[in-house]
Amino acid sequence: MLFDVLSVEPRPGYILDLKFSNGEYRRFDMNPLLRMKPWNRIAAPAVFQRVRVVYGTLVWPGEIDIAPETLYDDSVPLNDSRTDE
């Protein structure tokens, strides 16, 4: 099942807090991907922070993106109150 990303909040340490179209909040760690192309181009904190949601997935400058199914499958749940940070 595919869920769109509705919102993203970049965190320190290349972490992304995501809200999906099924109502779930999840946390995704970008660190493992930042050693690979094309994501190595967003490994500077200032560039990483410029992430935005476009058509249900995440996009950075230079049209670098990541599939929503990867974001969902490789993330961990957060509770809805966002108090577990």
N, C-alpha and C positions, 0 to 999 in steps of 0.2 A: 504494500500500500504506500502510495506517495503522498507526502504532506508538504505543502508549501511553507516557506519561511515567511512569517508576517512581520517580524521585527528582529533587529540585532542590536546588541550592546557590546562593543568591544571592551575588554578588560585588560588590565596589565598582564604581562607575561604571555601575550598572544592567545588569550582565551576569549571565546565568544559566548555570550548568553543569548539564546535564541528563543523566540516564540513561534510555534508551528500552528498550522491551520486546524489541527485537531485539539487545540487548546493547551498543549503541553509546553512547558518551559524546559529547555535542555541546555547543557553547557558542553561546548566543543573546544578541544585543545588543538590549536593549529600547529603547535611546535613540531610534531613529526613531519608535517608536510612542508615546512619552511626550508627544508634541506633539498627539496626537489623542485624541478622546473614544472610549471611556471611560477609556483608560489614563492620561490626564493626571491622573486622581485618585490614581494610585499613584506620582506623580513625587517624593514626599518619601522620602528614604532609609529612614526608620523604617517607613513603610508598605510600601515595596518589599520590605523584608526579611521581611515577614510572609507571603510566598508559601507555598502548600502545594499538594500534589498531591491532587486529588479526582477519582476515576473516570478516571484516565489523562490528565488535563490540569492546568494550573496555575490556581489561584484565589487572589485577594487579597481582603482585607476589602471588603465591599460587593458581594460576588459578581461581581467583575470577573474575567473569565477570558480565555484565549486558546486557540485551537484547536490540538490537538497536531500537526496536519499543517502548520500555519504554523510552529510551533516547530521541527519537523524540517526542513522545506524551506528555511527561512531561517537555519539554524544551520550552524556549521562543526564538523567532527570534532575530537575530542580523542582522544589515545591512552588506552588502558585504564589505564595506570599513573598517570595524572594528574600527570605530571612536567613537562608543557609549559606550566605556568602562568607 
